[in-house]
Structures are given as structure tokens and as C-alpha cells.
Amino acid sequence: MAIEIGTINADTSVKFNTTTIKSGYIGTNYFYGNHFPILDLYPTNIHHAYSLRKLKTSYSGFGLRVRRTAVTSTEVNVGFDSNNQISLTSPITYASGTATTAINLGQFAAIAGYGTADVGVTANQNIFVVTWYDQSGNGKNPTNAFAGQQPRLVSSTTADLERSGGKVAVRFTRASNQNLTLADTTSNTNNMSSYWVGQRVTTAGAQCGYGLGTNRFYFPYSAAGSAVYAGISTNSTAITLENVLNTDRKFYEFLSPTVGSTTLVQGWTNGVAKNTAAILTFTNINIQLGTAATLYFDGYIQEVIGYQSNLNRLEKEKNINGYWTIY
């Protein structure tokens, strides 16, 4: 059987005869094409999935719903570009408010080089996220109707996307209580494995990047400059993800329950396993991005995925880090 080796890290790198191999197994390690969507590989037991990349080949929906600072009544839905990610060339679809003639995100933001801006719209607009669409197929779309509390996608100062590690990100500002929230009671904290990619811009104050319920599932939570935690609790019983805070990009994982025990939870930071803690049961009331209760996050979020399963953690980790290149 013939084996063809192509460009390193391309999805078409390895072929058996004419069949393209997009994932494989060597020894104890799996390998994947960097752009192979994670929800194609692991399509079951997904509860919610938010990202600035396309997570499933068959997903035909949008990534985000956004508004701009000029003609603020205008909202558009943002699709994925030819590279299956959110960019300034991402196609847009009019959603509500004043009509727009823009056909891509860069033109909607009136950034030079992307087409003629709408009449009355000055150059280089801020673009804020109204809704982050769920790619799981479950329709769990966190949103925020208050303009001042919506996180930012495009900056008028840089005339570019918000970025973390050179890749597109959504910027949440703690001082403005920016967050996206969805009322939801279907998640089960006893069976929720979450994957979070982002970066703090400050370590000041208590802040949380993602939560389910009110201080019941919080991850990652930083306690006023001292450490980073993840847990299911109302009394700060949690595992320590990091002892020293910094503003590096991070990839956190939190399995509830951890593999091998139905009574423990466990976390990982940049692929390194952390300690465990006892699992606690709580009913959830919402999904929150950029906060848990009033612990507003100050930084960037790029991807959040929640599975109601603790299976295939390592393979999911490799896929996520392979795309976002955190470590």
C-alpha cells in the first residue's frame, strides 16, 4: 500500500493510496490535521461550543452577531471565512436595525481595503459582540442586550480584530461588566468537561472567564491576585490550576467527574494535570462567558467547549492546542 507524505501539518499530509488520512495513531500519541474540526472528531455529548473557528464541517450557521459604534441600530451576523475562521473578510448577513450595504466584517467596520463603507459611517469602527452562537446544534447562544456590557471584536484604535497570540479573540473588559449570558437549566455540573482558551490582560481583582450558574461552576477563577481555580461549589472548594497569576495565554481544562472516579473533579493547565477535589452537586441557572455571577473577566476569550462526557480528554486537548498553539 502506497503512503504519500505531503506538507507538514496539512490535513492532506498522509494518504493511503488515494484516501486522505486526517487523524492517526503512533505509539501512545494521536495526530490530527491542524484544521480538522473537533466536533467532527467528537460529535456526541456536546452541550455548548463557542469559538472563533468553525468547529464542525457541517455547521452552516454564524459565528457571532455583532454591532458597530456608528449607526448603532445595525446588527449583522458574521460567518466564517474561506479558512473557516472569523476574520475581516468574513461574510456578514444583515440582522436588524438600519440597513447596511457591507458584505464583509472589514467593510462593516469601515476599515480601509475591505470595500466602500456605508453612508455616514466614519472609518475604523469598534465592533461589539451581541451574541456568540453555539456550534453544538443545541441552540445555546449567550447574548447581552446592553451595549455597554458587550465585549469587543474589532478595535477602532488598531483598525483590526482583537487578537491574542496573533489570533482573533473577543475582548472582555472587567470595568464595564462585559459578559454574554444564556438562561439554561439543562447542563449537569456532575457531568461537564470544559475546555477554555484565553488570556488575562490584568491579574487585578477576582475574575472568572466562564461559569455555569451562580458561583457553582466557575472556571477559570482568579482570586484577587493570588491563584487560579476551577470548581463546582458555593464555598470555594476547588482545585488549583495555578499558584501564580500572569497575563500569558492559557488553555484550561476541567473534567467533572475526572476519568476513573465519579466523586472527583480534576483540572489541567496547558496540558499539565493538576490536583483533584470532591465533586459537589448543584442546579444550574445559566451559561456565562466572561463572568460567573459578578466576577467579571478582564481579558480575551477564543474558545469555550462544554461536553457532558469526560471521554477523550487528551485527544480533544491536542486538537484545541494544535489550532490555538498555546504551548
C-alpha positions in Angstrom: 0.0 0.0 0.0 1.4 3.4 -1.0 2.0 6.1 1.6 2.3 9.7 0.4 3.7 12.3 2.8 2.8 15.9 1.9 3.1 19.3 3.6 3.8 19.1 7.3 0.6 19.7 9.4 -1.7 19.9 6.4 -4.9 18.0 6.5 -3.8 16.2 3.4 -0.4 15.3 4.6 -0.9 11.5 4.7 -2.6 9.3 2.2 -3.1 5.5 1.9 -3.5 5.1 -1.8 -5.9 7.9 -2.7 -7.6 8.1 0.7 -6.6 11.1 2.8 -5.9 10.3 6.5 -6.8 13.2 8.7 -6.1 11.6 12.0 -4.0 8.7 13.1 -2.2 7.0 16.0 1.5 6.5 16.6 2.5 4.7 19.7 0.7 6.5 22.6 0.0 9.7 20.6 -2.7 10.7 18.2 -2.1 13.2 15.4 -4.5 15.4 13.5 -4.6 17.9 10.7 -4.5 21.3 12.4 -7.7 22.4 10.8 -9.7 19.2 11.3 -12.8 20.4 13.3 -13.1 19.0 16.8 -16.8 18.4 16.7 -16.3 16.2 13.6 -13.9 14.0 15.7 -16.0 14.0 18.8 -19.6 14.8 17.8 -21.6 13.3 20.8 -22.4 14.6 24.2 -21.7 18.2 23.3 -23.6 20.7 25.5 -22.3 24.0 24.1 -19.5 25.1 21.8 -18.3 28.7 21.2 -15.3 29.5 19.1 -13.8 31.9 16.6 -13.0 28.9 14.3 -15.5 26.6 12.7 -15.9 23.6 14.9 -17.9 21.3 12.7 -17.7 20.8 8.9 -21.5 20.6 8.5 -22.2 23.7 10.7 -24.0 26.1 8.4 -24.7 28.8 11.0 -22.9 32.0 12.0 -20.1 32.6 14.5 -21.2 35.8 16.0 -23.8 38.6 15.9 -22.3 42.0 16.2 -23.0 45.7 16.2 -20.8 48.8 15.5 -20.4 52.1 17.2 -21.7 54.2 14.3 -25.3 53.6 13.2 -25.6 51.6 16.4 -29.0 50.2 15.5 -27.4 48.0 12.8 -26.6 44.4 13.8 -25.2 41.7 11.4 -24.4 38.0 11.7 -20.8 37.1 11.0 -19.9 33.9 9.1 -16.7 32.0 8.7 -14.2 33.0 6.0 -12.6 30.6 3.5 -10.2 29.4 6.2 -13.1 28.5 8.5 -12.4 31.3 11.0 -13.6 34.7 11.9 -11.7 37.4 10.1 -12.2 40.8 8.5 -13.1 39.0 5.3 -15.8 37.0 7.0 -19.1 37.4 5.2 -21.9 39.2 7.0 -25.6 39.0 6.8 -27.9 41.9 7.8 -29.8 41.0 11.0 -31.6 44.1 12.3 -31.7 47.9 12.5 -30.6 50.3 9.9 -29.8 48.6 6.6 -26.2 48.1 5.5 -24.6 47.5 2.1 -21.5 45.9 3.6 -20.7 42.4 2.6 -17.8 41.5 5.0 -16.8 42.4 8.5 -14.0 44.7 7.5 -16.3 46.7 5.3 -18.9 46.8 8.0 -16.3 48.3 10.4 -15.2 50.8 7.7 -11.6 49.6 7.7 -9.6 50.6 4.6 -9.2 48.0 1.9 -12.3 46.0 2.5 -14.8 48.0 0.4 -16.8 51.2 0.5 -18.3 51.9 3.9 -21.9 52.6 4.5 -23.0 56.2 4.1 -22.5 58.2 7.3 -20.1 55.7 8.8 -16.7 57.1 9.6 -13.5 55.0 9.3 -12.4 52.4 11.8 -15.4 51.4 13.9 -15.5 49.4 17.1 -17.4 46.2 16.7 -19.1 44.6 19.7 -20.4 41.1 20.1 -24.1 40.9 20.8 -24.4 37.1 20.6 -21.9 34.3 20.5 -23.5 31.4 18.6 -23.4 27.8 19.8 -22.0 25.4 17.2 -23.1 22.3 19.1 -26.5 22.3 17.4 -28.2 22.8 20.8 -29.0 26.5 20.2 -27.4 27.7 23.4 -26.5 31.2 22.3 -25.3 33.6 25.1 -26.1 37.2 24.5 -26.2 40.7 26.0 -28.7 43.3 25.1 -26.9 46.1 26.9 -24.5 47.9 24.6 -22.1 48.9 27.4 -21.7 45.3 28.5 -21.0 43.8 25.2 -17.4 42.5 24.6 -15.4 43.8 21.6 -14.3 42.0 18.5 -12.8 44.9 16.4 -10.9 47.8 17.8 -11.2 51.3 16.3 -7.8 52.1 17.8 -5.9 49.4 15.9 -8.3 49.2 13.0 -8.1 45.5 13.4 -9.6 42.4 15.1 -8.9 42.0 18.8 -6.1 39.4 19.0 -4.4 37.1 21.5 -1.3 35.2 20.5 -1.7 36.6 17.0 -5.2 35.1 16.5 -8.6 36.6 16.7 -10.2 37.0 20.1 -13.1 38.6 21.9 -12.0 41.2 24.4 -14.0 41.3 27.7 -13.5 44.4 29.9 -13.9 43.9 33.6 -14.6 47.6 34.4 -17.6 47.6 32.1 -19.0 44.3 33.4 -18.8 42.8 29.9 -20.3 39.4 29.5 -22.6 37.1 27.4 -25.2 35.1 29.2 -27.9 32.5 28.5 -30.6 31.3 30.9 -30.2 27.5 30.9 -31.2 24.6 33.2 -30.1 21.6 31.1 -26.4 21.3 32.0 -25.3 18.9 34.7 -22.4 20.0 36.7 -21.7 16.4 37.8 -21.0 15.6 34.2 -19.5 18.6 32.5 -16.0 18.6 30.9 -15.0 22.1 29.8 -12.2 23.4 27.6 -11.3 27.1 27.7 -8.8 29.2 25.7 -8.0 32.8 26.6 -5.7 35.3 28.2 -6.0 37.8 31.1 -4.8 41.4 30.4 -4.7 42.1 34.2 -4.5 40.0 37.3 -6.2 42.6 39.5 -9.3 41.7 41.4 -11.4 38.5 41.5 -12.4 37.5 38.0 -13.8 34.4 36.1 -13.7 33.5 32.4 -16.7 31.2 32.3 -19.4 29.9 34.6 -22.5 27.8 34.9 -25.0 29.0 37.5 -24.1 31.5 40.2 -20.7 30.6 41.7 -21.5 26.9 41.2 -19.4 26.0 38.2 -16.6 28.6 37.8 -13.6 28.2 35.5 -11.0 29.7 35.4 -11.5 31.8 38.6 -8.6 34.0 39.8 -8.8 35.2 43.4 -7.6 38.8 43.7 -4.0 38.3 42.5 -3.2 35.0 44.3 -4.1 31.9 42.3 -6.4 30.4 39.6 -9.1 27.9 40.5 -11.7 25.7 38.9 -14.6 24.1 40.8 -18.2 23.2 41.5 -19.1 24.9 44.7 -20.6 27.8 46.6 -18.0 27.8 49.3 -14.7 28.0 47.4 -14.0 24.2 47.5 -12.0 23.9 44.3 -8.8 22.7 42.6 -5.8 25.0 42.0 -5.0 25.4 38.3 -2.1 27.8 39.0 -0.4 29.3 42.1 1.0 32.4 40.4 -1.1 34.7 38.2 0.2 36.2 35.0 -1.1 37.5 31.7 0.1 34.6 29.4 -2.4 32.9 27.1 -3.7 29.8 28.7 -5.6 26.6 27.9 -7.5 25.3 30.8 -9.4 22.0 31.1 -11.8 20.9 33.8 -13.3 17.4 34.0 -16.3 16.7 36.2 -16.0 13.9 37.0 -12.5 13.1 36.2 -11.7 9.8 34.5 -11.6 6.9 36.9 -13.7 8.5 39.7 -17.3 9.5 39.9 -16.7 11.5 43.0 -13.8 13.8 42.0 -13.1 16.6 39.6 -9.7 17.5 38.0 -8.1 20.3 36.1 -5.3 20.8 33.6 -3.3 23.9 32.7 -1.6 24.0 29.4 -1.7 20.2 29.3 -0.3 19.7 32.8 -2.5 17.7 35.2 -3.5 19.4 38.4 -4.9 18.1 41.7 -8.4 16.8 42.3 -11.2 17.8 44.6 -14.6 16.3 45.7 -17.4 16.8 43.3 -20.5 18.8 44.5 -24.0 18.8 43.0 -25.8 22.0 42.1 -28.6 23.0 39.8 -27.5 25.4 37.1 -29.4 28.6 36.1 -27.4 30.0 33.2 -24.3 29.8 30.9 -21.9 32.8 31.4 -19.0 33.9 29.2 -16.7 36.5 30.8 -18.1 36.1 34.3 -19.5 33.9 37.0 -22.1 35.9 39.0 -20.3 39.3 39.4 -16.7 38.0 38.9 -16.2 39.8 35.6 -13.3 38.8 33.4 -10.6 41.2 32.1 -9.0 39.7 29.0 -9.5 37.7 25.9 -11.6 34.6 25.2 -11.1 32.5 22.0 -12.9 29.2 22.6 -15.1 27.5 25.2 -16.5 24.0 24.7 -18.5 22.0 27.2 -19.1 18.2 26.9 -21.4 16.2 29.1 -18.7 13.5 28.9 -15.2 13.0 30.3 -14.1 10.8 27.4 -11.1 11.5 25.0 -9.8 14.4 27.0 -6.2 14.1 25.7 -7.3 13.9 22.0 -9.5 17.0 22.5 -6.6 18.8 24.1 -4.3 18.0 21.2 -6.9 19.3 18.7 -7.6 22.5 20.5 -3.9 23.3 21.2 -3.0 22.3 17.7 -5.2 25.1 16.4 -4.6 27.8 19.0 -0.9 27.0 19.7 -1.0 27.9 23.4 2.0 25.8 24.4 
